[in-house]
Structures are given as C-alpha cells and as structure tokens.
C-alpha cells in the first residue's frame, strides 16, 4: 500500500506528461497541415506526413512517461521488440517503403507538379497524380502510365513545363551542287521569320557531314513550349517553310541514289532471238 502511495505522484505526473504531448501533437499536426497545404498539392501525402509527425510526438511523450514511472526494463523491452519488428517489416516492405519515402520527397520538390509534361525513360505525358506509391501520367494517346516513385527519384526525367521556351533542332541535307552560303543564309532567315527569337536567343546553323547523297546540316532555333507536342508542331512548321524556301530557290534536297556499273557489255535479249 505504501509503495502505491509513493508511486502515485510519479503516476499522475506520467499521465500529465502524456496528455500534454497528445495535446501538443494535435496542435502541431494542425499547424503542419496548414503549412503543407500551400506546399503539397496531394491530399494523401499531406495527411500521411501530418499523421507520422503526430505519432512521433506522441511516442516521445509515451517513452518519457515510462521513464518517469521508472519502468526502464519495460522501456528497454519495448524498444528492443520495436527494433526487431521494425527490421522485419522494413525487409518485407522494402520496395513499398522506398516508394513511400520517394513520394514524400517528390511532394516537396518544385521540379515536379501536377499537370507538368514530363518524359522519363520511354514514357512521356502530363502528370495527373502524385501519390505515396506512384506518379501517374497521361500520355498523348490518352493512355495512363503508373510509374513507381522510386524510379522518378533515382532516374533522370525531363520536364517540359518548367521553362517557357525550348530550343528545337532540325536535321536536313542539300545536294552537293548547292550554294552552301545561300543555303545557310536562306535557312537562318526562314527560321527567324517563322520563330521570333528573344533576348540572347539566336538561330544557329552548322554543316555536319558529307553524306552519301547530300551535305547534311543542323539548324537550331528557340520556340515557346509547354509540352512535347509543341516541339513536334514547331518542327512541322519548320520543315514546311524550309522546303518551300528551297523550292523557290532551286535548292535540291536529294534522296539516296544507287549507280550500277556493268563490267561486261550489257546484252539485251529480245523475244524471238535464237528461234528458228
């Protein structure tokens, strides 16, 4: 009886500490939710982040309460058991946990947001969802692709929506008898008239190689883009305009030609030859 009376103050103090930590956890979770509301657009990620933070605060209060009650043996057993269980769960759910933590990381980086047009690996499309497990993109053919978060975090991805303008490269070739200076000047002027260059942007033209049937060049110019389709549209316009300009100036875009040489005199067999 005396031991119970002596332990009563510590028991009440432990309960008070635990209550204070629960109240603090609730207050902190509400505050964190308000902060994340402006930084994280995905409700699922915001909610799990808030709940994890709340649970951590409550667990801290629980362990402090056990220490006040001088239940060190129980505390040690709980920590040891939690470590073993945590290790087993971690090994069993390694891939899932990896995707979960990757999802939390993705929710805080500005390089990836909803409606962004991204390209990763062989997939490209608009981001429609960022969850704790995966990123969902909608491709140009209206198909949805589910990509694990860990792949987005660990591998490079290209985001076409983070910049307002992008440089487009177009390869072409002209015949060997072409006036190369005329081709260069005509190509640059055609691109400038079609795509307005801003600031330090400029149309760049460079010959690249003597190919089998043509002298090849690349022209690079800047254009507004918000997704992959804008680049395809720009290339389409550039090809049409460049072909028209070349036709008007009698500049030939050749196609491969094969010449066959006969070492012996070619004999032609006519119907009836050799017949009596």
Secondary structure, DSSP 8 states (H G I E B T S, - for coil): -HHHHHHHHHHHHHHHHHHHHHHHHHHHHHHHHHHHHTT---HHHHHHHHHHHHHHHHHHHHHHHHHHTT-HHHHHHHHHHHHHHHHHHHHHTHHHHHHHHHHHHHHH-TT--TT-EEEETTEEEEEEEE-SSEEEEE-TTS-EEEEEHHHHHHS--EESSSSSEEEEEEEEEE-TTS-HHHHHHHHHHHHHHHS---TT---EEEEEEE-SSSEEEEEEEEEE-SSHHHHHHHHHHHHHHHHHHHHHTT------------SS------TTTT--
